[in-house]
């Protein structure tokens, strides 16, 4: 019912808008002094009138094409010098017999009237007397604006309104209706005279408030079954809309919840895997919501933790491996010592007997051996100075010199800045031993050993060269590979012992290389940080 009332209000508003347009145009004429001058002038000839008509009235014909709701504009006057043509009509006895003329003389405002009702006309007009300027009222002047019947027919035959619409005047007579089953044009038929079928609902609109309407009112009639059908359709639409409104959001909520639940369970499953040190990454589909961000951050965390664990784990493994190798080196050294305390004491006894007998050279050699033995017994001392290392090297070389005489010769080239640098205990001596025993001792000609220790740019460079037998290329390659692969001591115990201890102490902050060719000698180079 409320919708029916709204449709009726819409029809009423559209009708009033059309009439208001015509009233507005009449108001522009009502205050236009040129209109007054044109109709109050007495023309001496037809030519004068035509010229004045062309000058004043032709431009007013613009209102018809500008406003589709306006059919035509015409003027009435009692000026006898005017030629009545082209929209200008006379005020004569015939004109005065019209109802609208009598009503116009009674009121001072525009009137809305259906003109020519006796001719079955649907034509409505706004009629207004032009009497605004009292000093320009020599002749009576009236403007008539006819409304377009097609516009009114379109308004009152509103497709959305499922019923009949009636325009009633102040007396209740039907001025216009969309009901084609009654003859309202020629008969002065009132709404009360209509035979309204049973089950018909009458919907009344408020009386039009405009002065020109003079109590006009728009009334609508709608069959009750039409309203019931509309009500049923409305209810059905509401049910369908409510169903859609409920089901669609519910389905969306279910789908979204299912997606969130499934992805959360997947993240939880991978978190449980992480507890077992399984750092498998979640397949990421590039989701931009919170779960997608959580998945992405989990993958980043898993990668980081896995990387850290591997780095720490591998570092610990390497450290333990080096410690084990150091212990093995110590064990090998200890195993090579057969009752070292007894040997040291025995050597000291022999040295004293040699001194008593005057064998000073033999006593010196025995003293050198005792120093080497004493140093080998102090494994708790991991580091010593280069100076202390050189004392042991000198002792060893003097023993070799005592043994081979002029067949062996050695040379030192030591930087003064290198003597006080700290190095691992007995880190150079094994290479001096190898150069003497495995290099120089096996050749027929004289052997020569050159030892160089330099301190450059906070690094200590140890180099030892000999002119001994050297090594075959395959033998050298095998030795270097065994050092890199961390193989057990086996052969070359001294070299491996030194290399593994350097690896333990300096990690990767040292350089070690061996250059050797068969029959040309061997060169060993070691770079260590120059700590003091």
C-alpha positions as CSV (number, residue, x, y, z in Angstrom):
1,X,0.0,0.0,0.0
2,X,2.8,2.3,0.8
3,X,4.3,1.7,-2.7
4,X,1.0,2.6,-4.3
5,X,0.9,5.8,-2.4
6,X,4.5,6.6,-3.5
7,X,3.6,6.0,-7.1
8,X,0.6,8.3,-6.9
9,X,2.8,11.0,-5.3
10,X,5.2,10.6,-8.2
11,X,2.4,11.1,-10.7
12,X,1.2,14.2,-8.8
13,X,4.7,15.6,-8.7
14,X,5.4,15.1,-12.4
15,X,2.1,16.7,-13.3
16,X,2.8,19.7,-11.0
17,X,6.3,20.1,-12.5
18,X,4.8,20.3,-16.0
19,X,2.3,22.9,-15.0
20,X,4.9,24.9,-13.1
21,X,7.0,25.1,-16.2
22,X,4.1,26.7,-18.0
23,X,3.4,29.0,-15.1
24,X,7.0,30.1,-15.1
25,X,6.9,30.9,-18.8
26,X,3.7,33.0,-18.2
27,X,5.5,34.9,-15.4
28,X,8.2,35.9,-17.9
29,X,5.6,37.3,-20.2
30,X,3.8,38.9,-17.2
31,X,6.7,41.2,-16.4
32,X,8.1,41.8,-19.9
33,X,7.5,45.4,-20.9
34,X,8.1,44.6,-24.6
35,X,4.9,42.5,-24.6
36,X,3.0,45.4,-23.1
37,X,4.4,47.8,-25.7
38,X,3.7,45.5,-28.5
39,X,0.0,45.0,-27.6
40,X,-0.7,48.6,-26.5
41,X,0.6,50.2,-29.7
42,X,-1.9,51.3,-32.3
43,X,-0.5,50.4,-35.8
44,X,-1.2,52.6,-38.7
45,X,-0.6,49.9,-41.3
46,X,-0.2,46.2,-41.7
47,X,3.4,46.6,-42.5
48,X,4.1,48.4,-39.2
49,X,2.4,45.6,-37.4
50,X,4.3,42.9,-39.2
51,X,7.6,44.6,-38.5
52,X,6.7,44.9,-34.8
53,X,5.6,41.3,-34.7
54,X,8.9,40.1,-36.2
55,X,10.7,42.2,-33.6
56,X,8.8,41.3,-30.5
57,X,6.9,38.0,-30.8
58,X,9.0,35.7,-33.1
59,X,11.5,35.1,-30.3
60,X,8.8,33.8,-28.0
61,X,8.2,30.8,-30.3
62,X,11.4,29.4,-28.8
63,X,9.5,28.1,-25.8
64,X,7.8,25.3,-27.8
65,X,10.9,23.5,-28.9
66,X,12.7,24.1,-25.7
67,X,10.0,22.5,-23.5
68,X,8.6,19.3,-24.8
69,X,5.7,19.7,-22.3
70,X,4.6,23.0,-24.0
71,X,2.5,22.5,-27.1
72,X,2.0,26.2,-28.1
73,X,1.9,29.8,-26.8
74,X,-0.8,32.2,-27.9
75,X,-1.9,35.7,-27.0
76,X,-5.4,37.4,-26.8
77,X,-6.0,41.2,-27.1
78,X,-8.8,43.7,-27.9
79,X,-6.4,46.0,-29.8
80,X,-8.3,46.6,-33.1
81,X,-5.1,47.6,-35.1
82,X,-3.5,44.2,-34.7
83,X,-3.7,41.5,-37.3
84,X,-5.0,38.3,-35.6
85,X,-2.7,35.6,-36.9
86,X,0.5,33.8,-35.9
87,X,-0.6,33.0,-32.4
88,X,-2.4,36.3,-31.7
89,X,-6.2,36.1,-31.3
90,X,-8.9,38.7,-30.6
91,X,-10.9,39.2,-27.4
92,X,-14.4,39.3,-28.8
93,X,-17.8,38.1,-27.8
94,X,-17.0,34.5,-28.8
95,X,-13.9,34.6,-26.6
96,X,-15.8,36.0,-23.6
97,X,-18.3,33.1,-23.8
98,X,-15.6,30.7,-22.7
99,X,-15.6,29.5,-19.1
100,X,-11.9,30.3,-18.7
101,X,-12.5,34.0,-19.6
102,X,-15.1,34.4,-16.9
103,X,-12.9,32.7,-14.3
104,X,-9.9,34.8,-15.4
105,X,-11.8,38.0,-14.6
106,X,-12.6,36.8,-11.1
107,X,-9.0,35.9,-10.0
108,X,-5.7,37.7,-10.2
109,X,-3.5,34.6,-10.7
110,X,-2.9,32.1,-13.5
111,X,-5.6,29.4,-13.9
112,X,-5.2,25.8,-15.1
113,X,-8.2,24.7,-17.2
114,X,-9.1,22.0,-19.7
115,X,-10.0,24.0,-22.7
116,X,-12.7,23.0,-25.2
117,X,-14.3,20.3,-23.1
118,X,-17.3,20.2,-25.4
119,X,-15.0,19.0,-28.2
120,X,-13.8,15.9,-26.2
121,X,-10.5,17.7,-25.8
122,X,-7.6,16.6,-23.5
123,X,-5.9,19.9,-23.8
124,X,-4.9,21.7,-20.6
125,X,-3.8,25.3,-20.6
126,X,-2.4,27.9,-18.3
127,X,-4.2,31.2,-18.9
128,X,-3.0,34.5,-17.4
129,X,-4.0,38.1,-17.8
130,X,-1.1,40.5,-18.4
131,X,-1.9,43.4,-16.1
132,X,1.2,43.8,-14.1
133,X,1.9,47.4,-15.4
134,X,-1.1,49.5,-14.6
135,X,0.2,52.4,-16.8
136,X,0.3,50.1,-19.8
137,X,-3.2,48.8,-19.8
138,X,-4.9,50.6,-22.7
139,X,-5.9,47.2,-24.1
140,X,-6.6,43.9,-22.4
141,X,-3.9,41.3,-22.9
142,X,-4.0,37.6,-22.1
143,X,-1.4,34.8,-22.6
144,X,-2.4,31.2,-23.1
145,X,0.1,28.3,-22.8
146,X,-1.2,24.9,-24.0
147,X,0.3,21.8,-22.4
148,X,1.3,18.9,-24.6
149,X,-1.4,16.2,-24.3
150,X,1.2,13.4,-25.0
151,X,3.2,14.5,-21.9
152,X,0.1,14.4,-19.7
153,X,-0.9,11.0,-21.1
154,X,2.6,9.7,-20.4
155,X,2.4,10.9,-16.8
156,X,-1.1,9.6,-15.9
157,X,-0.5,6.2,-17.7
158,X,2.4,5.3,-15.4
159,X,3.3,1.7,-16.2
160,X,4.3,1.0,-12.6
161,X,0.9,2.0,-11.2
162,X,-1.3,-1.1,-11.5
163,X,-4.6,0.8,-11.5
164,X,-6.5,3.9,-12.8
165,X,-5.6,7.5,-12.1
166,X,-8.1,10.4,-11.9
167,X,-7.5,14.2,-11.9
168,X,-10.4,15.8,-10.2
169,X,-11.3,19.6,-10.0
170,X,-12.5,21.4,-6.9
171,X,-16.1,20.2,-7.6
172,X,-15.0,16.5,-7.8
173,X,-15.5,16.4,-11.6
174,X,-13.1,14.3,-13.6
175,X,-10.8,16.5,-15.6
176,X,-8.5,13.7,-16.8
177,X,-8.1,10.0,-16.2
178,X,-6.2,7.0,-17.5
179,X,-9.4,4.9,-17.4
180,X,-10.4,4.5,-21.0
181,X,-13.6,2.6,-20.1
182,X,-15.5,5.8,-19.2
183,X,-16.5,8.8,-21.3
184,X,-15.1,11.7,-19.2
185,X,-14.2,14.1,-22.0
186,X,-17.7,15.3,-23.1
187,X,-19.7,14.5,-20.0
188,X,-19.3,16.5,-16.7
189,X,-18.8,13.3,-14.8
190,X,-17.9,13.3,-11.1
191,X,-15.8,10.7,-9.3
192,X,-18.7,9.9,-7.0
193,X,-20.8,8.9,-10.0
194,X,-18.4,6.2,-11.0
195,X,-19.4,2.6,-10.3
196,X,-16.4,1.4,-8.4
197,X,-16.2,-2.4,-8.4
198,X,-16.1,-4.3,-5.2
199,X,-12.6,-5.1,-4.0
200,X,-11.2,-1.8,-5.3
201,X,-9.1,0.4,-3.1
202,X,-9.2,4.1,-3.5
203,X,-6.0,6.0,-2.8
204,X,-6.3,9.7,-2.5
205,X,-3.5,12.2,-2.9
206,X,-3.4,15.5,-1.1
207,X,-5.1,18.5,-2.8
208,X,-2.7,20.4,-5.0
209,X,-1.6,23.4,-3.0
210,X,-0.9,25.7,-6.0
211,X,-3.2,28.6,-6.5
212,X,-3.8,27.8,-10.1
213,X,-5.0,24.3,-9.2
214,X,-8.1,25.7,-7.4
215,X,-8.6,22.5,-5.3
216,X,-7.5,19.9,-7.9
217,X,-6.7,16.5,-6.5
218,X,-5.3,13.3,-7.9
219,X,-7.0,10.0,-6.9
220,X,-6.0,6.4,-7.8
221,X,-8.0,3.2,-7.8
222,X,-6.3,-0.2,-7.4
223,X,-7.9,-3.6,-7.3
224,X,-7.4,-5.5,-4.1
225,X,-6.2,-8.6,-5.8
226,X,-3.5,-6.6,-7.5
227,X,-2.3,-5.3,-4.2
228,X,-2.4,-8.8,-2.7
229,X,-0.4,-10.1,-5.7
230,X,2.1,-7.3,-5.2
231,X,2.2,-8.1,-1.5
232,X,2.8,-11.7,-2.3
233,X,5.5,-10.9,-4.8
234,X,7.0,-8.5,-2.3
235,X,7.0,-11.2,0.4
236,X,8.4,-13.7,-2.1
237,X,11.1,-11.3,-3.1
238,X,11.9,-10.6,0.6
239,X,12.1,-14.4,1.3
240,X,14.4,-14.9,-1.8
241,X,16.5,-11.8,-0.8
242,X,16.7,-13.0,2.8
243,X,17.6,-16.5,1.6
244,X,20.3,-15.2,-0.7
245,X,21.5,-12.7,2.0
246,X,21.8,-15.6,4.5
247,X,23.1,-18.4,2.2
248,X,25.7,-16.5,0.2
249,X,27.5,-15.0,3.3
250,X,27.2,-18.3,5.1
251,X,28.9,-20.1,2.1
252,X,31.5,-17.4,1.9
253,X,32.2,-17.7,5.7
254,X,32.4,-21.5,5.4
255,X,34.8,-21.3,2.5
256,X,37.0,-18.7,4.1
257,X,36.9,-20.5,7.5
258,X,37.8,-23.8,5.7
259,X,40.7,-22.2,3.9
260,X,42.0,-20.5,7.1
261,X,41.5,-23.8,9.1
262,X,43.3,-25.9,6.4
263,X,46.2,-23.5,6.1
264,X,46.6,-23.2,9.9
265,X,46.6,-27.0,10.3
266,X,49.3,-27.1,7.6
267,X,51.4,-24.6,9.4
268,X,50.9,-26.5,12.7
269,X,51.9,-29.7,11.0
270,X,55.2,-28.2,9.8
271,X,55.8,-26.7,13.3
272,X,55.6,-30.2,14.7
273,X,58.0,-31.4,12.1
274,X,60.4,-28.6,13.2
275,X,60.4,-30.1,16.8
276,X,61.9,-33.2,15.2
277,X,64.6,-31.1,13.5
278,X,62.8,-31.4,10.2
279,X,63.1,-28.0,8.7
280,X,61.0,-28.6,5.5
281,X,59.6,-25.5,4.0
282,X,55.9,-25.0,3.4
283,X,54.9,-24.7,-0.2
284,X,53.9,-21.0,-0.5
285,X,51.2,-20.0,-3.0
286,X,51.8,-16.2,-2.5
287,X,48.7,-15.6,-0.4
288,X,48.5,-11.9,0.8
289,X,46.4,-12.4,3.9
290,X,47.5,-13.0,7.5
291,X,47.9,-16.8,7.0
292,X,50.0,-16.2,3.9
293,X,52.2,-13.8,5.9
294,X,52.5,-16.3,8.7
295,X,53.5,-19.0,6.2
296,X,56.1,-16.8,4.6
297,X,57.6,-15.8,8.0
298,X,57.6,-19.5,9.1
299,X,59.6,-20.4,6.0
300,X,62.1,-17.6,6.6
301,X,62.4,-18.7,10.3
302,X,62.9,-22.3,9.2
303,X,65.6,-21.4,6.7
304,X,67.4,-19.2,9.3
305,X,67.3,-21.9,12.1
306,X,68.4,-24.6,9.7
307,X,71.3,-22.5,8.5
308,X,72.3,-21.6,12.1
309,X,72.1,-25.2,13.3
310,X,74.1,-26.4,10.4
311,X,76.8,-23.7,10.8
312,X,77.1,-24.3,14.5
313,X,76.9,-28.1,14.2
314,X,79.4,-28.3,11.4
315,X,81.7,-25.8,13.3
316,X,81.5,-28.0,16.4
317,X,82.2,-31.1,14.4
318,X,85.2,-29.5,12.9
319,X,86.4,-28.3,16.3
320,X,85.9,-31.8,17.9
321,X,87.6,-33.4,14.9
322,X,90.6,-31.1,15.3
323,X,90.7,-31.7,19.0
324,X,90.7,-35.4,18.4
325,X,93.5,-35.1,15.9
326,X,95.5,-33.0,18.4
327,X,95.0,-35.7,21.0
328,X,96.0,-38.3,18.4
329,X,99.1,-36.2,17.6
330,X,99.9,-36.0,21.3
331,X,99.3,-39.7,21.7
332,X,101.5,-40.5,18.8
333,X,104.2,-38.2,20.3
334,X,103.8,-39.9,23.7
335,X,103.9,-43.3,22.1
336,X,107.1,-42.4,20.3
337,X,108.6,-41.6,23.7
338,X,109.9,-44.8,25.4
339,X,110.3,-43.9,29.0
340,X,111.3,-40.3,28.1
341,X,112.2,-39.4,31.7
342,X,114.6,-42.3,31.9
343,X,116.1,-41.4,28.5
344,X,116.5,-37.7,29.6
345,X,118.3,-38.8,32.8
346,X,120.5,-41.2,30.9
347,X,121.5,-38.6,28.4
348,X,122.3,-36.2,31.3
349,X,124.5,-38.9,32.9
350,X,126.4,-39.5,29.6
351,X,126.9,-35.8,29.1
352,X,128.4,-35.4,32.6
353,X,130.8,-38.4,31.9
354,X,131.8,-36.8,28.6
355,X,132.6,-33.5,30.4
356,X,134.7,-35.3,33.0
357,X,136.6,-37.1,30.3
358,X,137.1,-33.9,28.4
359,X,134.9,-34.8,25.4
360,X,133.4,-31.3,25.1
361,X,132.0,-31.8,21.6
362,X,130.2,-35.0,22.6
363,X,128.9,-33.3,25.7
364,X,127.5,-30.4,23.7
365,X,125.7,-32.7,21.3
366,X,124.2,-34.7,24.2
367,X,123.1,-31.4,25.8
368,X,121.3,-30.5,22.6
369,X,119.5,-33.8,22.6
370,X,118.6,-33.3,26.2
371,X,117.0,-29.9,25.4
372,X,115.0,-31.4,22.6
373,X,113.8,-34.3,24.9
374,X,112.9,-31.8,27.6
375,X,110.8,-29.7,25.3
376,X,109.0,-32.8,24.0
377,X,108.0,-33.8,27.5
378,X,106.2,-30.4,28.1
379,X,103.0,-30.9,26.1
380,X,101.1,-28.7,28.4
381,X,103.0,-25.8,26.9
382,X,101.1,-25.2,23.6
383,X,102.8,-22.0,22.5
384,X,106.3,-20.5,22.6
385,X,108.3,-17.7,20.9
386,X,110.1,-17.9,17.6
387,X,113.3,-17.5,19.6
388,X,112.6,-20.6,21.7
389,X,111.7,-22.5,18.5
390,X,115.0,-21.5,16.9
391,X,116.9,-22.8,19.9
392,X,115.5,-26.2,19.4
393,X,116.1,-26.0,15.6
394,X,119.7,-25.0,16.2
395,X,120.2,-27.9,18.7
396,X,118.8,-30.4,16.1
397,X,121.0,-29.0,13.3
398,X,124.1,-29.0,15.5
399,X,123.4,-32.7,16.2
400,X,123.1,-33.3,12.4
401,X,126.3,-31.3,11.8
402,X,128.1,-33.5,14.4
403,X,126.8,-36.6,12.5
404,X,127.5,-35.6,8.9
405,X,130.3,-33.0,9.3
406,X,130.8,-30.8,6.2
407,X,128.3,-32.7,4.2
408,X,125.5,-30.6,5.6
409,X,125.3,-26.9,6.0
410,X,122.5,-24.6,7.2
411,X,121.7,-20.9,7.0
412,X,119.3,-18.7,9.0
413,X,117.7,-15.4,7.8
414,X,115.6,-14.1,10.7
415,X,113.9,-10.6,11.0
416,X,114.6,-9.0,14.4
417,X,110.8,-8.3,14.7
418,X,110.1,-12.0,14.4
419,X,112.0,-13.3,17.5
420,X,109.3,-12.4,20.0
421,X,106.3,-13.6,17.9
422,X,104.2,-16.4,19.5
423,X,103.8,-19.6,17.6
424,X,102.6,-23.1,18.4
425,X,105.2,-25.3,20.1
426,X,107.5,-27.2,17.7
427,X,105.7,-26.1,14.6
428,X,108.8,-25.5,12.5
429,X,111.1,-28.2,13.9
430,X,109.4,-31.2,12.1
431,X,110.1,-29.5,8.7
432,X,113.7,-29.0,9.6
433,X,113.9,-32.6,10.5
434,X,112.4,-33.7,7.2
435,X,114.7,-31.5,5.3
436,X,117.7,-33.0,7.0
437,X,116.8,-36.7,7.2
438,X,114.6,-37.2,4.1
439,X,116.2,-34.6,1.9
440,X,119.8,-33.9,2.5
441,X,120.9,-37.2,4.1
442,X,119.9,-39.3,1.0
443,X,122.1,-37.4,-1.5
444,X,125.8,-37.9,-2.2
445,X,126.8,-34.3,-2.6
446,X,126.8,-31.7,0.1
447,X,123.4,-30.6,1.4
448,X,122.2,-27.2,2.3
449,X,119.3,-26.0,4.4
450,X,118.1,-22.4,4.3
451,X,115.6,-21.2,7.0
452,X,113.9,-17.8,6.6
453,X,111.4,-16.2,9.1
454,X,110.0,-12.8,8.2
455,X,107.5,-10.5,9.9
456,X,105.5,-8.6,7.2
457,X,102.1,-6.8,7.6
458,X,101.2,-8.5,10.9
459,X,102.0,-11.9,9.4
460,X,104.8,-14.3,10.1
461,X,106.3,-16.0,7.0
462,X,108.4,-19.2,7.6
463,X,110.2,-20.7,4.6
464,X,112.6,-23.7,4.6
465,X,114.4,-24.9,1.4
466,X,116.8,-27.8,0.9
467,X,118.6,-29.3,-2.1
468,X,117.7,-32.8,-1.2
469,X,116.0,-35.6,-3.1
470,X,112.6,-34.0,-3.2
471,X,109.3,-35.8,-3.9
472,X,107.6,-37.2,-6.9
473,X,104.6,-35.2,-8.1
474,X,102.2,-38.1,-7.3
475,X,103.7,-38.4,-3.8
476,X,103.3,-34.7,-3.1
477,X,99.7,-34.7,-4.4
478,X,98.8,-37.6,-2.2
479,X,100.3,-35.9,0.8
480,X,98.4,-32.6,0.2
481,X,95.1,-34.5,-0.4
482,X,95.5,-36.4,2.9
483,X,96.0,-33.1,4.7
484,X,92.9,-31.6,3.1
485,X,90.8,-34.7,3.7
486,X,91.8,-35.0,7.4
487,X,93.1,-38.5,7.1
488,X,94.6,-40.4,10.1
489,X,98.2,-39.9,11.0
490,X,99.7,-42.9,9.2
491,X,102.8,-41.8,7.3
492,X,104.2,-38.3,7.5
493,X,103.2,-38.0,11.2
494,X,105.3,-34.9,11.8
495,X,103.8,-32.9,8.9
496,X,100.2,-34.0,9.6
497,X,100.7,-33.2,13.3
498,X,101.8,-29.7,12.5
499,X,99.0,-29.1,9.9
500,X,96.2,-30.3,12.2
501,X,97.4,-28.2,15.1
502,X,97.6,-25.1,12.8
503,X,94.0,-25.9,11.7
504,X,92.9,-26.2,15.3
505,X,94.6,-22.9,16.5
506,X,94.1,-20.7,13.4
507,X,91.0,-22.2,11.7
508,X,91.4,-20.9,8.1
509,X,93.7,-17.9,9.0
510,X,96.9,-19.6,7.9
511,X,98.6,-20.7,4.7
512,X,100.5,-23.9,4.1
513,X,102.2,-25.1,0.9
514,X,104.9,-27.6,-0.1
515,X,106.8,-27.2,-3.4
516,X,109.0,-30.1,-4.4
517,X,110.5,-31.7,-7.5
518,X,112.4,-34.9,-7.7
519,X,116.2,-34.5,-7.4
520,X,115.9,-30.7,-7.0
521,X,114.8,-30.3,-3.4
522,X,111.8,-29.2,-1.4
523,X,110.4,-25.8,-0.3
524,X,107.9,-25.5,2.6
525,X,106.1,-22.1,3.2
526,X,103.9,-21.3,6.2
527,X,102.1,-18.0,6.9
528,X,100.8,-17.4,10.4
529,X,99.3,-14.3,12.2
530,X,102.1,-12.5,13.9
531,X,100.9,-12.5,17.5
532,X,103.2,-11.2,20.3
